[in-house]
């Protein structure tokens, strides 16, 4: 067992806090867009929902993805455990395969109505900043964890690979949801490899074509290869509207109670999403 596996909780928490602080400072110093709602109004709901999701996973989920990886390692289950590969190779394959899986999962959450009704809570945020990266409906968080656990078991992913993947997942979510203005040349160079804030911000547009694009969270290649890449919003980053046209009430978009019950309004939202969304 290496140091990262032995100190998983501290390693993940330490990097989470480090990236969070860096992005908060960057948003303050170099903001991309002027926010339409105060941070206090939005952060109260976003942070409360994130804390609630974390608590329910800890209390109700029998196993985490890392826990499944430990079981797989002990039992020898999964594809990678049938191959004679060095640890570094299995870690790299785990990061790539799970990255692609999360990309496809994200795409399905947009395409299947019963999944979209959960995922729309993420898109209902009327602004986008570092806290949006963790704003998901509780049931979506549970489903995502179940999918990751199943994938880890089938793949036979090593514990180290899963820890690194989960760390990258949370760190990149904060980075590419941040309201940070990157120099254009730096953004152009970075997005050849990873998803940048400008690239992902397009995904939060109210325009249908832009909202259903740029599904990646880490590697940017999947959207390019599978023809779901939109380089820039049609109206520019300053002119684009963020959120859902159908959710304009602050209590639905910014309060935890409104966010948790938002999927129950699906019949109204489905008609609006299919017919009235900006194109």
HELIX and SHEET records of a PDB file:
HELIX    1   1 UNK A    3  UNK A    6  1                                   4    
HELIX    2   2 UNK A    8  UNK A   29  1                                  22    
HELIX    3   3 UNK A   39  UNK A   60  1                                  22    
HELIX    4   4 UNK A   65  UNK A   75  1                                  11    
HELIX    5   5 UNK A   80  UNK A   82  5                                   3    
HELIX    6   6 UNK A   87  UNK A  111  1                                  25    
HELIX    7   7 UNK A  113  UNK A  123  1                                  11    
HELIX    8   8 UNK A  130  UNK A  134  5                                   5    
HELIX    9   9 UNK A  138  UNK A  155  1                                  18    
HELIX   10  10 UNK A  159  UNK A  177  1                                  19    
HELIX   11  11 UNK A  184  UNK A  190  1                                   7    
HELIX   12  12 UNK A  197  UNK A  201  1                                   5    
HELIX   13  13 UNK A  202  UNK A  204  5                                   3    
HELIX   14  14 UNK A  208  UNK A  211  1                                   4    
HELIX   15  15 UNK A  221  UNK A  225  1                                   5    
HELIX   16  16 UNK A  236  UNK A  239  1                                   4    
HELIX   17  17 UNK A  250  UNK A  254  1                                   5    
HELIX   18  18 UNK A  256  UNK A  261  1                                   6    
HELIX   19  19 UNK A  262  UNK A  265  5                                   4    
HELIX   20  20 UNK A  266  UNK A  275  1                                  10    
END                                                                             
